[in-house]
């Protein structure tokens, strides 16, 4: 056929990956073309007499992830520019390497194939996560991770390698299980299935013990301990689970598991002892302490020990401001109405209601209808007086309302004093609206301030625009 310039021009425009896909598709339907491809490129295909070595495959995998290009969204004024991978080319090379690995498996080199497959997944996942850090969307299919993983699965399921090597592979795969690139592949499930087939119960327990002993860091230790406990309980080996706890009582998650087990066996007194021990061991960790204190209260409620329930609820009321209202309501139900007011006032004197928790005390005063105390609290408050007036002004006399509103006048003047972006004027208008709706003295002050601001700040169009609603 004569040289066709149109074809030449087309080849200059078409991406080489598209040419590759076209050639592959055409070879599948044209036997003559496929035979010519084999003849032309036969030397490049690995065969039984020409299998790639570990060093060659390692180099191929490194080259596979070397197709970098410049970021099209890169701003030349940025001080640093990340290089980005051309995932079309990466995907093409991954497919080629996967084919080489399949040929290795077919030619009794399954161990090498699996090692290289894991290396390919590891490098691919690393690059995938890195690109996401640069906020670049990567098409998951370009990794061809399903094909690579299925090759590993086929080797392990078809007994092509021995048990020690299979366990070693599972350990290596475990390191990849948490990579975001493989979220759609149930690697952890496959590892568990494989180990279940290969190992006895004792082997699996030993494996979990080893994982716990090798765990690095508190989170890893807690997680591994919890996993071992769950597995021992699952097997019905409760004595071993309890013995494991006895040696590792300092682990908070393990203590939680042991407490659950004691409660399930109706050993509530023993569970309380473990909780009290935990309160001593973990006294520097507020989150753990609060959880244990709540569990203690729940156990006492199961035991219907009213004096202890009141004591524990009081402790939680006094020591945990964020849950003050919860325990206030619990105590109110537990203590008789005749003595409740005096008991509550005594507790409030003991409680340290700092500025951050003053809103809880205001809620208590409001529910108890102690309006004189509520007014005094709002009068002395140094934080968010506007919210207090908006919420509780209905409970105050006109004189008390006027006294609280008067405190807000300089606050609004300060807010309006300096030129600001529109969003700050909008915030000022929102707060003025809130005050005007709270009580008559508030509405009067807002009317006066708005009239003043319209004259005083008439050269601020954004502020005047936001004040139109008044």
QUIHU-V901008 format. One line per field, one symbol per residue. burial: # if it has 24 or more other ideal C-beta (glycine too) atoms within 12 Angstrom, else .. Layout:
BEGIN
burial = ???
END
This chain:
BEGIN
burial = .............................................#....##....#..##..##..................####.#################...####################..#....#.#...########.######...##...###.##.###.##.#.##..#.#..##..##..#.....##.###.##.........############......###.##..##.#############....#..##.###.##..#.....#############........##.##########..#..##.###.##.......##..##..#.#...##########.#....###.###.#...##.######.##...######.###.##..##........#..##.######.##.###.##..##..#...#..#..#..##..#
END
